[in-house]
């Protein structure tokens, strides 16, 4: 009779820190916890920011990022990895080299380039390297309309242009592309999921609130959680969108700071999921 060991479902986030607590590493870890998973983190940069915007960015030394990756991956191998803000070419290389040793782990890459406040968060020379090196190892990339526009060099301001952008980004190597349409005009939020054999448009009601800081980070983190829990990509995106919708709705009237407030990640937290494995 085999012995059983109990384990949580670990999910790793590689991203920047938001001192205001609404986005970045902080939003990722809140999402992992709210959805019942164990969160680990590798911090690529710290930001001095609040609900009004980004004041400054401090880059974590590349060697220390490498050490963080090695420490986590060698001991707490995640079931999925979410990648957020990467603002330097050398950080791309370190991440790609580290993850090459773990090809079976699904990667959700949210190419964070522009903050909700409109602040640019990434160096120009990093963009092409992301497409060349990081997209091919990603299971799914999740740019919003502004980020998709930066990536393809054309305006993305309608649902039809979102669909074209998703198709244009797919050849860079990720298995799936999700172009997020939270900034579409009108009363509907639409996101376009594109893969080699499928295209699906998700639609939901737009919630009237200014508290949307960290929405993109939360969505990509939630997708990583549901992939870690064994869902297929369409189901993972569907469940992640539902979580974000409800988290926005639960926090829509809450006042946090003077600007764009965060979601309410813990509107209905789940207990930590525990698996039993044969030792």
Long-range contacts (C-beta under 8 A, 24 or more apart in sequence): 2-278, 2-279, 3-278, 3-279, 4-276, 4-277, 4-278, 4-279, 5-276, 5-277, 5-278, 5-279, 6-274, 6-275, 6-276, 6-277, 7-274, 7-275, 7-276, 7-277, 8-37, 8-38, 8-272, 8-273, 8-274, 8-275, 9-36, 9-37, 9-38, 9-79, 9-225, 9-228, 9-229, 9-273, 9-275, 10-37, 10-38, 10-39, 10-40, 10-76, 10-77, 10-78, 10-79, 10-228, 11-37, 11-38, 11-39, 11-40, 11-78, 11-79, 11-80, 11-81, 11-82, 11-221, 11-224, 11-225, 11-228, 12-39, 12-40, 12-41, 12-42, 12-72, 12-73, 12-76, 12-78, 12-80, 12-81, 12-82, 13-39, 13-40, 13-41, 13-42, 13-81, 13-82, 13-83, 13-84, 13-221, 13-224, 14-41, 14-42, 14-44, 14-69, 14-81, 14-82, 14-83, 14-84, 14-86, 14-95, 15-41, 15-42, 15-43, 15-44, 15-82, 15-83, 15-84, 15-85, 15-112, 15-217, 16-43, 16-44, 16-45, 16-46, 16-47, 16-57, 16-84, 16-85, 16-87, 16-112, 16-121, 17-43, 17-45, 17-46, 17-47, 18-47, 18-49, 18-214, 19-46, 19-47, 19-48, 19-49, 19-50, 20-49, 20-50, 20-51, 20-213, 20-257, 21-262, 22-51, 22-213, 22-214, 22-256, 22-260, 22-261, 22-262, 22-263, 23-115, 23-116, 23-213, 23-214, 23-216, 23-217, 23-262, 24-84, 24-85, 24-214, 24-217, 25-84, 26-214, 27-214, 27-217, 27-218, 27-221, 27-262, 27-263, 27-265, 28-82, 28-84, 28-217, 28-218, 28-221, 30-218, 30-265, 30-266, 31-217, 31-218, 31-221, 31-222, 31-225, 31-243, 31-265, 32-221, 32-224, 32-225, 33-265, 33-266, 33-269, 34-243, 34-247, 34-265, 34-266, 34-268, 34-269, 34-270, 35-222, 35-225, 35-226, 35-243, 35-270, 36-225, 36-270, 36-271, 36-272, 36-273, 37-225, 37-228, 37-229, 37-272, 37-273, 38-76, 38-272, 40-72, 40-76, 40-78, 41-72, 42-68, 42-69, 42-72, 43-68, 44-84, 44-85, 44-86, 44-87, 44-91, 45-85, 45-87, 47-121, 49-115, 50-257, 50-258, 50-259, 51-213, 51-256, 51-257, 51-258, 51-259, 51-260, 51-261, 51-262, 52-117, 52-257, 52-258, 52-259, 53-115, 53-117, 53-118, 53-119, 53-259, 54-115, 54-117, 54-119, 54-121, 57-87, 57-121, 59-87, 59-88, 62-88, 62-90, 62-91, 62-94, 65-91, 65-94, 65-95, 66-94, 66-98, 69-94, 69-95, 69-98, 70-98, 73-98, 73-101, 73-102, 77-102, 77-105, 78-105, 78-228, 79-105, 79-227, 79-228, 79-229, 80-105, 80-106, 80-107, 80-108, 80-224, 80-225, 80-227, 80-228, 81-105, 81-106, 81-107, 81-108, 81-224, 82-107, 82-108, 82-109, 82-110, 82-220, 82-221, 82-223, 82-224, 83-107, 83-108, 83-109, 83-110, 83-134, 83-138, 84-110, 84-112, 84-217, 84-220, 85-112, 85-121, 85-122, 86-112, 86-122, 86-126, 86-130, 86-134, 87-121, 87-122, 87-123, 87-126, 88-123, 88-126, 89-123, 89-125, 89-126, 89-129, 92-126, 92-129, 92-130, 92-133, 92-134, 93-129, 93-133, 95-134, 96-133, 96-134, 96-137, 99-137, 100-137, 103-137, 106-139, 106-140, 106-224, 106-227, 106-228, 107-137, 107-138, 107-139, 107-140, 108-138, 108-139, 108-140, 108-142, 108-220, 108-221, 108-223, 108-224, 108-227, 109-134, 109-135, 109-138, 109-140, 109-141, 109-142, 109-174, 109-220, 110-141, 110-142, 110-143, 110-216, 110-217, 110-219, 110-220, 111-141, 111-142, 111-143, 111-147, 111-151, 112-147, 112-216, 112-217, 113-143, 113-146, 113-147, 113-150, 114-144, 114-146, 114-147, 114-150, 116-212, 116-213, 116-214, 116-215, 116-260, 117-259, 117-260, 127-151, 131-172, 132-172, 135-169, 135-172, 135-173, 135-174, 136-172, 136-173, 136-174, 137-173, 138-173, 138-174, 138-175, 139-174, 139-175, 139-176, 139-227, 139-233, 140-174, 140-175, 140-176, 140-177, 140-178, 140-223, 140-233, 141-169, 141-174, 141-176, 141-177, 141-178, 142-178, 142-180, 142-216, 142-219, 142-220, 142-223, 143-169, 143-177, 143-178, 143-179, 143-180, 144-179, 144-180, 144-181, 144-182, 144-183, 144-216, 145-179, 145-180, 145-181, 145-182, 145-183, 145-184, 146-183, 148-179, 158-184, 159-184, 159-190, 159-192, 159-201, 162-190, 162-192, 163-192, 163-194, 163-199, 163-201, 166-192, 166-193, 166-194, 166-199, 167-194, 167-199, 169-194, 170-194, 170-195, 170-196, 175-233, 176-233, 178-223, 178-237, 180-216, 180-219, 182-212, 182-215, 182-216, 191-237, 191-241, 193-233, 193-234, 193-237, 195-233, 198-234, 200-234, 202-237, 202-238, 202-241, 204-241, 204-245, 205-245, 207-245, 207-248, 207-249, 207-252, 208-252, 209-248, 209-251, 209-252, 209-253, 210-259, 210-260, 210-261, 211-248, 211-251, 211-252, 211-254, 211-256, 211-260, 211-261, 211-262, 211-263, 212-248, 212-260, 212-263, 213-259, 213-260, 213-261, 213-262, 213-263, 214-262, 214-263, 215-244, 215-248, 215-263, 218-243, 218-244, 218-247, 218-263, 218-265, 219-244, 229-273
